[in-house]
Amino acid sequence: MNTTPKIKIRVWDLFVRFFHWTLVVAVSTAAYSGFLLGGTWIEAHIWAGSVAAALILARLLWGIWGSPYARFGNFVKGPGAALEHVREIRSGQAHRHLGHNPLGGLMILALITTILFLALTGTVGLGGVFKVGPFGFATTYQFGSTTLSLHKLLAIWLLFLVVLHIGGAIFEGLRTRENLVKAMVTGYKEAEEHTVPPAGTARPVLAATAFAALAAILFWGGASLASRPVPDLPPASEAAFDPVYADECSACHIAYNPSLMGVKSWTLLMSNLSDHFGEDASLDPATTDEILRWLTANAAESVDTKPAHVLRRMAGNAPFTITETPFWKQTHRNIPDTVFRRPPIYDNGNCTACHSDAESGRFYPANISIPKETQQ
């Protein structure tokens, strides 16, 4: 029986505890919004990811200038030490660590690295697919789309790491008979009276100054890059449309952004205006040619937005009907037809009823709001 006197010492300082639990909230919010809530919650997802990235940046600095148990040099021991710790556990000889054990140290590095790459791939993907953020001016849709696919894989990998991390904490708590969750709340653990903490003195002023400087540089640089003009965008609004097209087409329905269909589809549509979705919309040849020239010059092939890429893949039996495209049907599959028929929507082709930026041809997910039914 071990009768060595025990004392309580502070292992986890205030910042480490704040970092840990705030990161739990941020990652949980990002995961829930990203996996379950859909595109309309993209702003919440971005904010949660941004908070997580900022926390990781601060933790990296605190790992250099923080309190003894928070410093990377005191718990990151490499793969050899981690394998040795596994062998000690299997033989029943593993001793208790007040801070992170060698396996826990590798897990911390894996979590930090994964979250940093998630922030990077998410930012690059947003720039390419939605043309927003610091990489919007320099990233193509195809590269952004591929990067977002990697972002999703990294998110799944992060969830796997989190499960391993929780499982490891439960195992270590049972093995050492201590409440590790409580320790991360209070900061204190029991130790033998003669326990000497690792070397090092916290330098919070230096860490905070470095964080403030890096945050300012990143914010200024990001804002500067985000303000750069984005190439290959469609006409931004009906005011920028060809006036003849805007006048003629908006007389019966919304004037669709020309980037929502390809050259072939616009050509087919304009070649048979006498049977325009069951109605005669014929125009004189000169007007028809003028409109067609403008439409094909600004068609989907001329821009690099997500709608232009996904909507140009028209259905074979409906070569110029946007609502018949595979992408449109996929993204609207959970909306009942009754919603499209009710006022103020009336028709599934009335994009502006739910997408406030429909005229621009951008269709950013955060700009979606299905209106409530209005009384007639």
C-alpha positions, -999 to +999 in steps of 0.1 A: +000+000+000+014+034-011+014+058+019+033+086+003+016+119+012-004+133-017-009+170-026-029+188-052-010+207-078-022+227-107-014+209-139-037+226-164-035+264-163-065+286-171-057+291-207-053+254-214-087+247-198-103+276-217-087+264-249-099+228-244-135+235-237-139+263-262-124+241-289-149+214-280-177+238-286-162+252-318-155+218-333-189+205-323-206+235-339-186+231-371-193+194-373-230+197-365-235+226-390-213+209-417-227+174-415-263+179-405-276+214-410-268+220-447-256+249-467-279+276-452-258+273-420-225+280-439-219+312-420-221+295-386-198+268-399-173+294-411-174+312-377-170+280-358-140+270-380-125+304-376-127+302-338-112+268-339-083+280-361-077+310-338-076+287-307-051+264-324-029+294-333-030+306-296-023+270-284+008+267-306+022+299-291+012+287-256+030+255-263+062+275-266+058+301-239+031+286-217+031+270-183+053+239-178+027+212-185+014+231-215+048+233-233+052+209-262+088+202-252+075+186-220+050+161-235+058+156-272+083+127-271+080+112-306+069+078-319+096+058-300+084+070-266+047+064-277+055+028-286+074+023-254+044+036-235+022+011-253+045-018-244+045-006-207+007-005-207+005-040-221+029-053-195+012-034-167+043-014-160+031+020-173+035+048-148+011+077-143+018+110-161+005+142-146+005+159-179+000+143-213+015+108-217+035+101-249+004+088-267-016+118-256+011+141-269+010+126-303-028+129-302-026+166-294-003+171-324-026+151-347-057+171-336-039+204-340-025+195-374-059+182-386-078+214-375-052+236-392-056+217-425-093+219-421-092+256-417-069+259-448-088+236-470-121+252-460-108+287-468-094+276-501-125+257-510-148+286-502-127+308-524-129+284-554-165+273-551-182+304-538-157+331-546-155+345-511-127+350-487-090+356-492-086+330-520-116+339-540-096+359-565-070+332-572-088+298-569-107+281-597-139+263-591-124+229-600-095+233-575-119+247-549-143+218-554-115+193-550-102+210-519-137+209-503-138+172-510-105+169-491-120+192-464-148+167-459-124+137-456-104+157-431-136+164-411-143+126-410-107+120-399-111+146-372-142+129-358-122+096-358-094+113-338-119+128-314-134+094-307-099+080-301-091+109-279-122+104-257-116+067-256-080+072-246-091+096-218-116+071-205-090+043-206-064+064-189-089+075-162-098+039-154-062+028-154-050+055-131-082+059-111-085+096-116-111+119-130-095+134-160-125+155-170-127+170-136-089+178-138-095+196-171-122+217-153-104+225-121-068+223-134-057+202-104-044+167-100-031+147-071+006+142-069+032+129-045+045+155-021+080+155-036+068+159-072+088+185-092+070+201-121+088+203-155+111+232-161+097+264-176+080+296-166+049+309-183+054+340-203+018+352-210+027+387-221+050+374-247+025+348-259-003+373-260+018+399-279+028+373-305-008+361-309-020+397-313+007+404-339+000+372-359-038+377-357-034+413-369-012+402-398-036+374-408-067+396-405-051+424-425-037+401-451-070+381-454-090+413-457-066+427-483-068+395-504-105+392-500-110+427-514-092+419-547-115+416-577-126+381-586-122+373-623-147+354-644-179+364-626-213+368-643-231+401-646-239+410-610-275+422-613-303+429-638-290+465-640-258+450-656-278+429-680-283+437-717-313+462-715-331+445-744-328+411-727-339+425-694-369+442-708-381+414-730-376+385-706-386+402-673-420+411-689-431+375-682-407+360-657-375+368-639-345+376-661-322+347-655-285+353-652-270+342-685-243+321-666-270+296-656-270+279-690-244+270-716-241+284-751-258+253-766-288+256-743-293+294-749-290+288-787-317+261-786-339+282-764-337+313-786-341+293-818-378+284-810-394+313-792-427+306-809-430+276-785-415+290-754-426+267-726-460+265-743-464+301-752-455+322-782-426+346-772-415+354-807-394+385-813-382+401-845-350+386-859-328+416-850-339+416-814-335+378-812-300+380-826-290+408-802-302+389-772-286+357-783-253+373-788-253+387-753-265+355-738-239+333-754-211+359-746-220+356-709-231+319-709-219+294-683-187+287-703-175+323-697-176+323-659-162+302-631-190+300-605-205+269-590-239+274-606-223+278-640-205+245-637-232+224-622-262+238-642-246+236-676-252+198-673-287+200-686-312+171-688-312+155-722-350+157-725-350+193-713-320+211-728-329+245-716-349+239-684-329+247-653-353+230-629-349+197-648-311+196-643-297+168-621-282+194-597-314+214-593-334+183-585-308+170-561-306+202-541-344+208-540-354+172-534-366+178-498-389+207-507-425+196-514-441+208-546-468+225-525-441+250-513-433+260-548-469+266-557-478+287-527-475+325-527-452+344-530-432+317-548-459+303-572-434+284-594-402+264-590-385+286-615-389+318-594-354+317-580-355+352-565-383+342-541-358+322-520-324+332-532-317+369-525-287+369-548-303+349-577-299+378-602-261+377-597-260+340-606-239+333-574-265+315-552-245+317-520-260+292-495-263+318-467-286+338-490-313+312-490-346+319-472-378+301-480-406+327-475-437+320-455-469+317-473-487+350-479-524+356-479-540+366-512 
